[in-house]
Amino acid sequence: MITCHLRYEIDPARVDAFEEYVTGWVPIVTRNGGVHHGCYLPHEGANDIGYALFSFPSLADYERYRERIRRDEDARLLWELATRTECIRRFDRTFLRPASPRTEQS
């Protein structure tokens, strides 16, 4: 399994638009075989950072998802929303794998 961790730098004056954008990805990820772990908005601390996490069985499955969303109407609408509202200043994408406890045989 591979988990994509997205860290967004957002415009604090446009958190509502960012929330619409980031939560809009949940059904898109799900219908393309991923598991969405949630979207996180600023609450305490920095007011311009948001997060999202979702997983796919493999990096190859994630790459197939990336190909499919290029033709997805809902994805296009979300990209347009982000562009129109300028709610996202920048983002970083990091891929993670789950840590497994070591066994005596490992």
C-alpha positions in Angstrom: 0.0 0.0 0.0 1.1 3.6 -0.7 -0.4 6.6 1.0 -0.3 10.0 -0.6 0.1 12.8 2.0 -0.8 16.3 0.6 0.2 19.4 2.5 -1.5 22.5 1.2 -0.5 26.1 1.8 -3.9 27.9 1.4 -5.3 31.4 1.5 -6.7 31.8 5.0 -9.4 34.1 3.5 -10.6 31.3 1.2 -10.8 28.3 3.6 -14.4 27.7 2.5 -13.4 27.3 -1.1 -10.5 25.1 -0.1 -12.8 22.9 1.9 -15.1 22.5 -1.1 -12.1 21.6 -3.2 -10.4 19.2 -0.9 -13.5 17.3 0.2 -14.6 17.0 -3.5 -11.7 14.6 -4.1 -13.1 12.0 -1.6 -15.6 10.4 -4.0 -13.2 10.7 -6.9 -10.5 8.8 -5.1 -13.0 6.2 -3.8 -14.6 5.5 -7.2 -11.1 5.1 -8.7 -10.1 2.3 -6.2 -8.4 4.4 -3.5 -9.2 4.8 0.2 -9.5 8.4 1.4 -8.4 8.9 5.0 -9.6 12.5 5.3 -9.2 16.1 4.8 -7.9 18.4 7.5 -8.4 22.2 7.8 -6.6 24.7 9.9 -8.0 25.0 13.5 -5.3 25.9 16.0 -1.8 27.0 15.0 -1.0 28.0 11.4 -4.1 29.3 9.6 -2.8 28.6 6.1 -2.1 24.8 6.2 -4.4 22.0 5.2 -3.9 18.3 4.6 -5.4 15.3 2.8 -4.4 11.7 2.9 -5.4 8.8 0.6 -4.1 5.4 -0.2 -3.9 3.0 -3.2 -2.8 -0.6 -3.2 0.4 0.3 -5.1 2.2 3.2 -6.8 1.1 1.7 -10.1 -2.5 1.9 -9.0 -2.0 5.6 -8.0 -0.5 6.3 -11.4 -3.5 4.7 -13.1 -5.7 7.0 -11.0 -3.7 10.0 -12.1 -4.3 9.1 -15.7 -8.1 8.6 -15.2 -8.6 11.9 -13.4 -7.2 13.8 -16.4 -10.5 12.8 -18.2 -12.8 13.1 -15.1 -15.4 15.9 -15.3 -15.6 16.2 -11.5 -11.8 16.5 -11.2 -11.8 19.2 -13.9 -14.5 21.2 -12.0 -12.4 21.0 -8.8 -9.3 22.2 -10.6 -11.3 25.1 -12.0 -12.6 25.9 -8.5 -9.1 26.1 -7.1 -7.9 28.2 -10.1 -10.9 30.6 -9.9 -10.8 31.1 -6.1 -7.0 30.9 -5.8 -7.6 29.1 -2.5 -4.4 27.0 -2.9 -1.1 28.8 -2.9 1.0 25.7 -3.2 1.1 22.0 -2.3 3.5 19.3 -1.5 2.9 15.6 -2.3 4.7 12.9 -0.2 4.3 9.2 -0.6 4.4 7.0 2.5 4.3 3.3 3.2 3.0 1.8 6.4 5.5 0.8 9.1 5.4 -2.8 10.0 6.6 -4.2 13.3 9.8 -6.3 12.9 9.5 -10.0 13.7 12.3 -12.2 14.9 12.5 -13.6 11.4 12.8 -10.2 9.8 
